[in-house]
């Protein structure tokens, strides 16, 4: 965890707007906002989690989660974002660890969230550093997304499940030597750059990875880790 980063809960309207600014910069749209001020205030006031990551006085990241009841009460983390200039500095990890500790304090046993299976950076954070499980694959889960980051793509997502047990989360090791029987689902090193330069190439990756995940899950496969070669390791 980055010792320079301080994560704090955002309760006031002024502080909530710091988080909204992070979300709207990350998922920029021509008009509108990721979440309106009145809806965010209502959710925070009634038990949602909203935090900001600060370096000095500057808010450089934020995370938002709300109570959910699908398959039992748990916390669903809808948005976690870090400003571009502060990526790869452990800030996203710090936000998630704070969220885990908050969930434990508030008696949640599980945190879930969706993430784009093509984004290697997120896969490594979630599967290796945080040690989550992947429970489901959802093709085009959010439908068309108008923000600049996702425009033109199909919003396939995997569902992460993070157990809130013990004193702290347990990281997993990168899988160096997968079993011969494992299914390896390779993703590109940087799909975000590919998406910005060639959406057709992005969609080729999207459909390839979707088909491989769906086939593996239909056979009862389970994601057991992530390899050193940017591959999901799926084992029956």
PyMOL commands that set and color helices and strands:
alter all, ss='L'
color gray80, all
select helices_A, chain A and resi 13-26+37-45+84-86+91-105+120-129+191-197+199-218
alter helices_A, ss='H'
color red, helices_A
select strands_A, chain A and resi 5-9+49-55+58-68+74-82+110-115+133-138+157-163+183-186+222-226+231-235
alter strands_A, ss='S'
color yellow, strands_A
deselect
rebuild
show_as cartoon
